[in-house]
Amino acid sequence: MKTLMIVSTIAAVLSLGACNRQDSATQAQNDIEEARQQSAEDLAEAQRKANAQIAESQQELEAARDAARADMAEADTEANQEINEATSDARDVAAEARSDVAEVEADAIVDQAKADYDLAIANADAELNVALERCGTLPAGEDGACRDRANAAHELAKQNAKRALDDAQAAAKDAKR
């Protein structure tokens, strides 16, 4: 009986050990499940944080792009204004230079016309003197008509010279405009 009792005690101890092992396995399974659940929650939280950081980074990136676009637009506007101002200044300088050149050209036209006039008058005077000398060699009855023709030719040459001078001065005045 003693043996039976020992065997019964051993069986009881073994069965209690098996229960403990079974409890340990259940506990281990529960611990594993809790660890999985905690890991899933931690992973989800990490994913939320990562998504929030990505969203924040995207917003910062868009803000930086918007600022860069605004800066570029402002720089373009300023550059265009400077170009327009420079173009306007260049046009003003060119217009002033053209005006200066036109004035100098007009003055040159007038100076040339005055010189041509003076030369035409001097030539007409010289021709008159030569014609009057020729008339002086003619008989007395003919020299009056000769002098009249010489004086008429002289007046016509002076009128033509004056007309040429007036035309040149009018052209010079138009050139200044």
C-alpha positions in Angstrom: 0.0 0.0 0.0 2.8 2.1 0.6 3.7 1.8 -3.0 0.3 2.6 -4.0 0.4 5.7 -2.0 3.7 6.7 -3.3 2.5 6.0 -6.8 -0.7 8.0 -6.1 1.4 10.8 -4.6 3.7 10.8 -7.6 0.7 10.8 -9.9 -0.9 13.6 -8.0 2.4 15.6 -8.1 2.8 14.9 -11.8 -0.7 15.8 -12.5 -0.3 19.0 -10.5 2.9 19.7 -12.5 1.1 19.1 -15.7 -1.6 21.6 -14.6 1.1 24.1 -13.8 2.7 23.5 -17.2 -0.7 23.9 -18.8 -1.3 27.1 -16.9 2.2 28.3 -17.9 1.5 27.5 -21.6 -1.8 29.4 -21.4 0.0 32.3 -19.6 2.7 32.3 -22.2 0.2 32.3 -25.0 -1.6 35.3 -23.3 1.8 37.0 -22.8 2.6 36.5 -26.5 -0.8 37.8 -27.5 -0.4 40.8 -25.3 3.1 41.4 -26.7 1.7 41.1 -30.3 -1.1 43.5 -29.4 1.3 45.9 -27.8 3.7 45.7 -30.7 0.8 46.4 -33.1 -0.2 49.4 -31.0 3.4 50.6 -30.9 3.7 50.1 -34.6 0.4 51.9 -35.3 1.6 54.8 -33.0 4.9 54.9 -34.8 3.1 54.9 -38.2 0.9 57.8 -37.0 3.9 59.8 -35.9 5.7 59.1 -39.1 2.6 60.1 -41.1 2.4 63.3 -39.0 6.1 64.1 -39.6 5.7 63.4 -43.4 2.6 65.6 -43.5 4.5 68.4 -41.7 7.5 68.0 -44.0 5.2 68.2 -47.0 3.6 71.4 -45.6 7.0 72.9 -45.0 8.1 71.9 -48.5 5.0 73.4 -50.1 5.5 76.6 -48.0 9.1 76.8 -49.1 8.0 76.2 -52.8 5.4 78.9 -52.4 7.9 81.3 -50.9 10.4 80.5 -53.7 7.7 81.1 -56.3 6.8 84.4 -54.7 10.4 85.4 -54.5 11.0 84.5 -58.2 7.8 86.4 -59.2 9.0 89.4 -57.3 12.5 89.2 -58.8 10.9 88.8 -62.3 8.8 91.9 -61.7 11.7 93.9 -60.4 13.9 92.7 -63.3 11.1 93.6 -65.8 10.8 97.1 -64.2 14.5 97.6 -64.4 14.5 96.5 -68.1 11.6 98.8 -68.8 13.3 101.7 -67.1 16.6 100.9 -68.9 14.7 100.7 -72.2 12.9 103.9 -71.5 16.2 105.6 -70.6 17.9 104.2 -73.7 15.0 105.5 -75.9 15.3 108.9 -74.2 19.1 109.0 -74.8 18.6 107.9 -78.4 15.9 110.5 -79.0 18.1 113.2 -77.5 21.0 112.0 -79.6 18.8 112.0 -82.8 17.7 115.5 -81.8 21.3 116.6 -81.3 22.3 115.1 -84.7 19.3 116.6 -86.4 20.2 120.0 -85.0 23.8 119.7 -86.1 22.7 118.5 -89.5 20.3 121.4 -89.8 23.0 123.8 -88.8 25.3 122.2 -91.4 22.6 122.6 -94.0 22.2 126.3 -93.2 25.9 126.9 -93.1 26.3 125.2 -96.4 23.4 127.1 -97.9 24.8 130.4 -96.6 28.2 129.6 -98.1 26.5 128.6 -101.4 24.4 131.8 -101.3 27.5 133.9 -100.6 29.3 132.1 -103.5 26.3 132.6 -105.8 26.1 136.3 -105.0 29.9 136.7 -105.5 29.6 134.9 -108.8 26.7 137.0 -109.9 28.5 140.2 -108.9 31.6 139.0 -110.8 29.5 138.2 -113.9 27.8 141.6 -113.6 31.2 143.3 -113.5 32.4 141.4 -116.5 29.2 142.1 -118.4 29.3 145.8 -117.5 32.9 145.9 -118.8 31.8 144.3 -122.1 28.9 146.8 -122.3 31.4 149.6 -121.8 33.2 148.4 -125.0 30.0 148.7 -127.1 29.0 151.8 -129.0 27.0 154.4 -127.0 23.6 153.5 -128.3 24.0 149.8 -127.4 25.6 150.0 -124.0 22.4 151.0 -122.2 20.4 147.9 -123.3 23.5 145.8 -122.5 23.7 147.3 -119.0 19.9 146.6 -118.5 20.4 142.9 -119.6 23.4 142.6 -117.3 21.6 144.1 -114.3 18.5 141.9 -115.0 20.7 138.8 -115.1 22.3 139.9 -111.9 19.0 140.4 -110.2 17.8 137.0 -111.4 21.0 135.3 -110.1 20.5 137.0 -106.7 16.8 135.9 -106.6 17.8 132.3 -107.4 20.5 132.4 -104.7 18.0 133.8 -102.2 15.4 131.1 -103.1 18.0 128.4 -102.7 19.0 129.8 -99.3 15.3 130.0 -98.2 14.7 126.4 -99.3 17.7 125.2 -97.4 16.7 127.0 -94.3 13.2 125.5 -94.5 14.7 122.0 -95.0 17.0 122.6 -92.0 14.0 123.7 -89.9 12.1 120.5 -90.9 15.2 118.4 -90.1 15.2 119.8 -86.5 11.8 118.5 -85.9 
